[in-house]
Amino acid sequence: MDRSYISKLIKGIWACMANIEEMKIMEVCGTHTQSIAKYGIPSVLPPGIKLLSGPGCPVCVAPASFIDDAVRLMMMDNVIIATFGDMVRVKGTETSLDNSRTKDKKPVVVYSPLEVLEIAENNRDKTVVFLAVGFETTAPAIAAMIRHAEEKAIHNINVLTSIRLMPPILERVLEKHDGELGGMICPGHVAAVMGQEYFRFLPDKHDICSVISGFDAADILGAIYLIVQSKCGDKKPELKNIYKRCVSFNGNEKAKLLMDDVFTAFKGLWRGIGLVSDSALVLKERYMKYDAAYNFNLSPWGHEDAMECSCGDILMGKKTPGECRLFDAACSPTNPYGPCMVSAEGSCSVYYRYRR
Ligand code: SF4
């Protein structure tokens, strides 16, 4: 880590903030939230800078009804639930997969969607339901898995999808904040897939300075510096890409083609936020035979949450975890009530560990 470069960035941020009383900057994704806490970034910033966490933690945004469906499916005969690790601890309306496990019924944790192919091949008499969560980052690998299943004629795989898209939820965030955000730190991994232009709408349509950033301390401080510099110089808001080592203008064309072949955008339910138009990826008609919602007659967009958790406000940057009355009382990492306390990238879990 180049200490002198970092110290120049910090001095630059303080200089730019000399005449600005307060600036709210949102880091959109959970990986940034985690890095910001891990590197102690708030401790070197002027007090006027308020960093808000956004809706970019995949586990946190999956609605309670998604977990309810997964628990119901797990209890059915001849169904195997395969999922990424964090999902097993997330509670639905009543319970989680982990708390529902029995001697014979338990979720299988996978590290890659491609492992699901092997599980399905080894259990031809069962249906393997994969809980497909994530954003534009995980969607290509899930699409690849479905394409492989098709090519290898593996028909006992179903996908229960809670894949979400960034632009529609960022539009909702901006609407909620009504001009009070000074800038956005955009997720570098999403941009690596979709290309830098994916976030062009932020300055062009919403007049908000936006920086595509990587995940180390210099990246994040660099993004904050560019945002405050743009504000103090009264410049027209722009989109900047300081993660060029991974993010190109157009992104990963192969990954985008895969996604386009398998998925289409549809309205999606977000935990504590509600339905957002065109914010979810669901399977296209030609892949319907792999769709768990279709095959098991589930509502494709679930039902609204009925929980006491403040995750919705936290994901929108309208509350901090400390403002939730359950924080560190009925909700902690060892006994999470809401999803934001489960994932290492969830705001509540990060806040609990680092007390921002
Ligand atoms: Fe939800 Fe727990 Fe966070 Fe409160 S502290 S918002 S209950 S995850």
Residues whose N, C-alpha, C, O or C-beta is under 5 A from the ligand:
A	BS01	SF4	C309 S310 C311 P321 C324 L326 F327 C331 Y337 G338 P339 C340 M341 C348
